[in-house]
Amino acid sequence: MQRSAPFARAMAMAVAIAGIMSSAASASLQQAQIAELGPYVSRGKGQGHSNRRAPGAHKAAHRAAMKLRRIKKHKARCK
């Protein structure tokens, strides 16, 4: 199984837009050619991740465990 390069579709779209920007004479012509490309369609946000979760939410259990260890260590030192 051959894996695709990350962001290959996005990079291809960026190269196409850069080519249009460098070759088109006027701004209206650039906009028309970019509109002909169509919208960028993503294939998803990776495997096994939900896009509804906050950026640090999957670390909540780890943060809670680290805090508990720090509290226990502090209480042991204060005896």
C-alpha positions in Angstrom: 0.0 0.0 0.0 1.5 3.3 -1.0 0.8 6.3 1.2 0.2 9.7 -0.3 2.2 12.7 0.8 0.6 14.8 3.5 -1.3 17.8 2.2 -0.7 16.7 -1.5 -4.1 18.0 -2.6 -3.7 21.3 -0.8 -0.2 21.8 -2.2 -1.4 21.0 -5.7 -4.2 23.6 -5.3 -1.7 26.2 -4.0 0.6 25.5 -7.0 -2.3 26.0 -9.4 -3.3 29.3 -7.7 0.3 30.5 -7.7 0.5 29.8 -11.5 -2.6 31.7 -12.1 -1.4 34.7 -10.0 1.9 34.9 -11.9 0.4 34.5 -15.4 -2.9 36.5 -15.3 -2.7 40.1 -16.3 -5.6 41.6 -14.3 -7.2 40.9 -10.9 -10.6 40.2 -12.5 -9.0 37.6 -14.8 -7.2 36.0 -11.9 -10.4 35.7 -9.9 -12.2 34.2 -12.9 -9.5 31.6 -13.4 -9.4 30.8 -9.7 -13.2 30.3 -9.7 -12.8 27.8 -12.6 -10.6 25.7 -10.4 -13.5 25.0 -8.1 -13.6 24.7 -4.3 -10.9 22.8 -2.4 -12.4 19.6 -1.0 -10.6 18.1 2.0 -10.6 14.3 2.5 -10.9 14.7 6.3 -8.9 15.5 9.4 -6.8 12.4 9.8 -7.5 9.1 11.3 -9.0 8.5 14.7 -9.5 12.1 15.7 -12.8 14.0 16.1 -13.0 17.5 14.8 -15.4 18.4 17.6 -12.8 18.1 20.4 -11.0 21.1 21.8 -7.2 21.2 20.9 -6.0 20.1 24.3 -8.9 17.9 25.5 -7.3 14.6 24.9 -4.7 15.4 27.5 -7.1 16.1 30.3 -6.6 12.7 31.9 -2.8 13.1 31.7 -2.9 16.6 33.2 -5.1 15.2 36.1 -2.7 12.4 36.8 0.3 14.7 36.8 -1.5 17.1 39.2 -2.4 14.2 41.5 1.3 13.1 41.6 2.4 16.7 42.4 -0.1 17.0 45.2 0.9 13.6 46.7 4.6 14.6 46.4 4.0 17.9 48.1 2.0 16.4 50.9 4.7 13.8 51.5 7.4 16.6 51.7 5.3 18.7 54.1 5.0 15.9 56.8 
